[in-house]
Amino acid sequence: MRMQIIYILSLIILVISFILIKKTDKKLNILSFINITIGVMFCYNTFISYVLTFFLIPVTLTSLSIINIVFSIIPITLMLYKKQIQKYEIKKIDIIYIAILGIAVLIVSYLNFGFPFNIKYETGDPSVHYLTSEMFAENDSLLITDRDEVYNSFATRKTVSYVNSGLIMKCLDGIIDPFYNYNIFIIFGIFVLFITAASMYTTISTVAIDKKTRFLAFVVSLIYTMGYPLNSFLFGFEYLSMGILLICLVFDMVYYFKNQQLKFVYSITIFALLNFGVFSAYYMFVPFLYPALWLYFCIHSYEKDKSIFTKKNIALLIVTLLSPFFLGFIYHIAPQIYGVIINANLNTETMFNYSSYLTGRGLATYGYIYVNLYSNMLLLLPIPIYLIIKSWKDNKFAGMNMIFCIAFIELLLFGFTFGKVSIYYLSKNYFALWFILFYLNYKGLVEIYKKYPKISFGIVGFYTVLIILNLLFV
């Protein structure tokens, strides 16, 4: 019990010190940065567990507490030495809108699970993800060394989701009966859905120009959340929910980076952890997010310094993209490489077979998922296309993500026609595309609002009705 309290306190201290350390002379949006900090914390916990498992150090609350304390010393020392902390700003209306989004999440959660909670997911998929959380909590390591009687290996289980829900189980071990750990799993899913809604609002509201467009950001965030993110939550796709949350936070960080609102060292650290998290949450998002970021950083460097080979840009590419890709690849795609160090406990043959299966027949595996190949997205395409044509320079990162994501989906659709890709794996990428299109739609609506305010809200009303009808009946 004592160690559990120490761990929780060490994590709270680390999080608060990260929020308070001065990252820029500008005032930051506190709600936005809290969301980013929570996402970074999820990725940080996973990264530390990754490193400890690699070096055969048990992932216990004791080892994690020590590391948290060590990493807390740096920002605390800097704050004490410089006698400076980060200044933030907050808008009351943002608190109200995020609170309403939270209430909406609680309502849909109650309607589905009731209270006390009933296990009522749409699929059997969450049973496996719940098992990984419990096994991580019990085994003190990532599950690359463990076997699953159903799937042969846990090697490529999506680590960000089970590490963080598993850590909560560790903290409550001995306080609640392990039989009731399913409550932790459900509550964690509810929390991720809420942070997804709040992050969507704080990300798109950065371009709001008045109270009306801020209200529009709230409406768009609510509709967005009640679509694919809610579907992922109800289907029990814990890893998928984490993946779309982290993509949203990457978009938010691009805004900070583009406007130079954070010092370089903080930008590069946050990007690196978030990108590592995306790979570890759901690596099928990597083929479009990573190239879009790579090109964006190069274009940004060229526009600013007339060269893409600057020290900053090279460091940015290596630390935030190449390193997370390498770390994610050797664990999730080719775990036999990761297992070289820990081969005393690793079934290398099983790892190799799974890696070959994943890159070969794995994508053809069938599963139950919401399928809509075009009608949902066709409704959302006109405004993004208009926005990108009108102002590509201001929307190149989101535009490249949209283009690459659609191209990747088309590639998978091509594979589907030849029986190489299942509709199950094809459809998962629509969860990311849903976010990208909603992000671009909001920015486009703000542009339309500047010239034709009444028309923009008319469009929102029209789209709202169509989207709701589409989600309910198609």
Secondary structure, DSSP 8 states (H G I E B T S, - for coil): -HHHHHHHHHHHHHHHHHHHS---SS-EEHHHHHHHHHHHHHHHHHHHHHHHHHTT----HHHHHHHHHHHHHHHHHHHHHHT----EE--HHHHHHHHHHHHHHHHHHHHHHTTTT----SSSHHHHHHHHHHHHHHHSS-GGG---TTTS--TTS-HHHHHHHHHHHHHTBTTB-GGGGHHHHHHHHHHHHHHHHHHHHHHHGGG--SHHHHHHHHHHHHHHHTTHHHHHHHHT-HHHHHHHHHHHHHHHHHHHHHTT-S-HHHHHHHHHHHHHHHHHH-GGGHHHHHHHHHHHHHHHHHHHHS-S--HHHHHHHIIIIIHHHHHHIIIII-HHHHTTTTTTS--HHHHHHHHHHHHTTGGG--------SSHHHHTTSHHHHHHHHH-TTTSHHHHHHHHHHHHHHHHHHHHHHTTSS-HHHHHHHHHHHHHHHHHHHHHHHHHHHHH-HHHHHHHHHHHHHHHHHHHHH-
